[in-house]
Amino acid sequence: MINSSYAIAGAATGFVVGLSGVGGGALMTPILLLFFGIAPTTAIATDLWFAAITKSVAVGIHNKGGKIDWQVVRRLWSGSLPVALIVVLLVSFGAKVQKVGWLSHAIGVVVVITAVGLLLAPKLSSLARGRRLDHPSEFKAVQPLLTVVAGAILGLCVALTSVGAGAIGTVMLLYLYPLRLTAHRLVATDIAHAIPLAVVPGLGYLFAGMVDGQMLVSLLAGSIPAVIAGCFLARLCPARLVQICLACVLSLAGLKMLL
């Protein structure tokens, strides 16, 4: 049976994901923790599958016209997927993270970093564009390695907190590929990277029995139609306005979790 409260939360988050490519973890995990009182590991495990399925719908729409840069995606995966797999194996079979009190605070820290990154995104992009144009050879030489490292950082964040693949990933790609990735290519590429990154740790949490299936179904009942609407509205709404509004919401959520 569909829980209407979860469906509304899923719809709100799905709409933001469709609009900006951001929010699968950065919004849903704080919502589950703050408004529904869900245990941190259950929130993380369920949100990983929520993000993977919701973003699978979004990427099909955003990728019309071949917007995904698969070379960039493969570089990110080469760093993120192995790290995520190692972390989730430790969580599932060794380290009892569900009993560690700092987990909620860790999520709060990542959410605040996400918000700051969104606010500073134009500045970081401008700095990167200047460096790319002033020192093109040096910039392109380190680009592949830095992308793999960025992927590894995202893998760690997502596997531990379910947060970071969209928002932090977007900011990293803005800095690493200031000329190559236009706004639409950036969103499509980031979403494509995020889907397997959610599935890999999600499988580990699923086998460990940490995913709440009933809650997931209710969340998806709201998110799937909403993410479709968000994807189509994204063509009309200024991307920067969405980033600023999202950053404000995330700042409040992250600070509340920390304080």
N, C-alpha and C positions, 0 to 999 in steps of 0.2 A: 504493500500500500504506500502511495506517495505521501510524504510528509510535506505539507504546504510551506512550512517555514524554511526547510532545506531547499525546496524548489525555488523559492524567492531568492535565497542567497545564491543559488546556482545561476539563476537568471541574471542577477546583477553582475556577478563575476564574469559570466559568459559574454555578456554584452561588452564589458570592458576589454576582454580578450579579443573579441572580434574587431573592436574599434582601434585598439592600439597594439595588439600582440602581447600585452603585458597583463598580469593579474592572476594567472592560473594558480600560482603559489603565493605570490606577494599579497593578494587580497583574500583568497579563500582560507588559507591556514589561519591568519589572524581572526577571521570571522568565526571559524569553528572553535578557536580557543576562547575568544573574548565573549561572544554572544551565545554560544551553545555549551560552553564548558567541556568540550571534548578533550580527552587525554591527549597530550602532545604526540605520542607515536601513532595513535589512531588517526589523528588529524593529518599528520604528515603522510601516512600510508594511503589513506583514502584520497587525499588531495592529489597525490601523484597520479592515480588512475583518473581522477576527475580532469586534471590538466591534460593528460595524454589523449583522452577521448575527445574532450572539447576542442583542443588544438588540432586534432586530426580533421575535424569538420572545418575549422577555420583555414587550415593550410590549403585545402582543396579549392577554396574560393580565392584566397590571396594569390595562389600560384597560377591563376589563369594568365596566359601569356608568357609562361616560363620565367617567373620572377625569382625563383630560388637559385642562389649561387651555390651549386653543389660542391665546388672545390673548397669554399669556405666552410661549408657544413662538415665535410670530411675532416678538415683540419681540427675543427672543434671537437668532433666525435673522438678523434684519436687521443685527445686529452681527457675529455669528460667521461666517456663510457667506462674505461678501465678504473678510474678513480671512484666513480659511483658504484661500480661492482664491488670493489674492495671494501668500501665503507659499509655497504648494505650487508655484505657477508659478515663483517665484524658485528654489526648491529643484530643480525638475525641469529648468529650462532655463537657469539662471544660476548662482546661488550653489552651490558644491560642498560642501554641508553634510556629506556623508558623509565628507569628509576633515578635518573640523574636530574637534579633540580635545575641545572643551568640550561636545559633544553629550550624551555620557553623564552628565556633571556637571549639565547643564541638566535632564535627566530626573530625576536625583537630587534636585535642588532642588525641582522641582515635586512630586515624591512626598512630600518632607518637609513642604512647605506644605500638601499635601492632608491629611496625617496631623494636623498642628496644627489645621487647619480643622475636621476631624471632632471632635477633642477639645473645641474651643471652641464647637462648634455650638449647644449649649443657651444659653450665655452670650450669643452674638451674637443668637440668636433672641429672648432676653429683652430685650436692649437695643433691638432693632428694634421689638418689641411695645410697649415703653414709649414710644418715640418716635412710633410710629404712633398710639397712643391720646392722647398729650399734644399732638401737632401734626398732626392728621389731614390738614388741607388742604395744608400744606407737604410732608408726606410723599408724598401722592398726586400732587402736582404734579411732583415730580422722579422718581417711580417709573418712568415709561416710558423716560426718557432714561438713567437709571442701569441699567435692564435691557438696553438696547442696548449701553451701554459694557461691562457684564458679559459680554454675548455676544461682543463684540470681543476681550476678554481671553481668553475661553475658546477662541475661534477661533485665536488666536495660539499658545496652549499646546498645543492638540490637533494643529494642523498641524505644529508643530516636534517635539513629543515623544510624541504620541498620548495624553497624560495630561491629565486635568482636567475633561473633559465631565461625568463623573458626580460625583466627590467634590467638586471645587471648585465645580462648578455647583450641587450640592445646598446647600452652605454659602451661596453667593450668594443663592439663592432663599429660603433660610430668613431671611436678613436683609431682602431686598427685599419679601417677601410673608408676613410673620409671621402674619397673620390669614387670608388668602385661601387659602393652600395647606396643607391638612391633610397628615398623614404620607403617606397613600396617593396623594393628588393630587400631592404633591411628587415622589414617586418616578416616577409615570407621566409627569408633565410633563417631568422631567429626562431620562428615557430617550427620550421622543419628540424632544426637541431634539437629543439626542446622535447619533441615527441619521444624518440628513443631514450633520451636522457631521463624522462619520467618513467618509461616502461621498465628499464633495467633495474633501478632500485625498487620500483613498484612490484616487480615479480618476487624479489626477495622478501619484501614486507608481506606480500600475499601468501607465500608459502609459510611464513612465520605466523600467519593467522592474525595479522594486525589490521587488515582492511575491513571496514564496516560496509558490507554489501548493500544493506537496505538504505543506509544513508547515501551511498554513492548513486544508487538508482534515482533517489529523490533529487539529488543535486543535478544530475544529468537531465532529468525531466525538465528542469528550468533552464539549464545552460545551453542545450543544443539549439532550440529555436532562437534564443537570445543571441548566441554567437553568430548565427547567420544574419540576423538583423544588424548587429554591430559591424560585421564585415562590409555590408552594403552601405551603411551610413558613414563608414570610414572615408569614403570617397568625397564626402561633403564637409566633414568636420575638420577644422585645422588641427594637425597633429600636435603642434606645440601647446595648444590650449588643453588638449586631452592629457598631455604629459604633466602640465602644471597642476591640474585638478587632481590627477592621480597621485602626484607627489605629496600634495597637501593631505589627502586621505591617509596615505601610507605613513606619513610623519606622525600623525595623531595616533594611528594604530600601533606603530612601533614604540612610540614613547609610552603609551599606556601599558604595553606589555613589559617594558623595562621598569616602569615606576610603580 
